[in-house]
Structures are given as structure tokens and as C-alpha cells.
Amino acid sequence: CTLTTLHCLREGAVKELLDIPDSWGTLALIPIGYPVGRGHGPITRKSADVMAAHNTFDTPWRGE
């Protein structure tokens, strides 16, 4: 998971692609998905249920 602000260079196109209203701004994006092709090697990161919280920091996130 990577936080990025590079989309700001093309914010208008990104907002159009994602159907974000003009009255909203985008400060950062977190791209989530699977790489095309072979990817970037084996996954070595911790699972989201260990690293993320739901609503408060002391409530573990549970995927659907």
C-alpha cells in the first residue's frame, strides 16, 4: 500500500475517472489492486486485519 500525491498533476482527469464531484478536492490517493503481469515479486507485507482499524484505532478491521 502506497500513499501518493502524484495524481494532483492530473487531478481533473482523476476526478472525472472516479466520478468525484467538482466541489471535492483530492489530497492523496491510496492505489489498491493487483499488478498487471508478474507483479513485483512475493508479498512480504502484513495482512490488512493486522495493520488497519475500523472507526477507532482500538477496533480491529475485519474484511468482508
C-alpha positions as CSV (number, residue, x, y, z in Angstrom):
1,C,0.0,0.0,0.0
2,T,1.5,3.3,-1.0
3,L,0.2,6.8,-0.3
4,T,0.6,9.0,-3.4
5,T,0.1,12.6,-4.4
6,L,1.2,12.3,-8.0
7,H,-2.4,12.3,-9.1
8,C,-2.5,16.0,-8.2
9,L,-0.7,16.7,-11.5
10,R,-3.8,15.4,-13.3
11,E,-6.5,15.9,-10.7
12,G,-9.2,16.9,-13.1
13,A,-8.8,13.7,-15.1
14,V,-8.7,11.6,-11.9
15,K,-11.8,13.2,-10.5
16,E,-13.6,12.6,-13.8
17,L,-12.5,8.9,-13.9
18,L,-13.6,8.3,-10.4
19,D,-16.8,10.4,-10.6
20,I,-15.6,12.7,-7.8
21,P,-17.8,15.9,-7.6
22,D,-16.1,19.2,-8.6
23,S,-16.9,20.5,-5.1
24,W,-14.5,17.9,-3.6
25,G,-10.7,18.0,-3.6
26,T,-8.3,15.1,-3.6
27,L,-5.2,15.5,-1.4
28,A,-3.9,11.9,-1.6
29,L,-4.7,8.5,-3.1
30,I,-4.0,5.0,-2.0
31,P,-4.0,2.8,-5.0
32,I,-5.2,-0.7,-4.2
33,G,-5.3,-3.7,-6.6
34,Y,-3.3,-6.3,-8.3
35,P,-0.3,-5.6,-10.6
36,V,-0.6,-6.5,-14.3
37,G,1.5,-9.4,-15.3
38,R,4.0,-10.9,-12.9
39,G,3.9,-8.1,-10.4
40,H,6.7,-7.1,-8.1
41,G,7.7,-10.3,-6.5
42,P,6.4,-12.2,-3.4
43,I,4.2,-10.4,-0.9
44,T,6.0,-9.6,2.3
45,R,3.6,-7.2,3.9
46,K,1.4,-7.8,7.0
47,S,-2.3,-8.5,6.3
48,A,-4.8,-5.7,6.5
49,D,-6.6,-7.1,9.5
50,V,-3.3,-6.6,11.5
51,M,-2.5,-3.2,10.1
52,A,-5.9,-1.5,9.8
53,A,-8.6,-0.3,12.2
54,H,-12.4,0.3,11.9
55,N,-13.6,3.7,13.1
56,T,-11.2,3.8,16.0
57,F,-7.7,2.7,16.5
58,D,-8.6,0.1,19.1
59,T,-11.3,-1.7,16.9
60,P,-9.7,-4.2,14.5
61,W,-10.7,-4.0,10.9
62,R,-12.3,-7.2,9.6
63,G,-12.5,-7.6,5.8
64,E,-15.8,-8.6,4.3
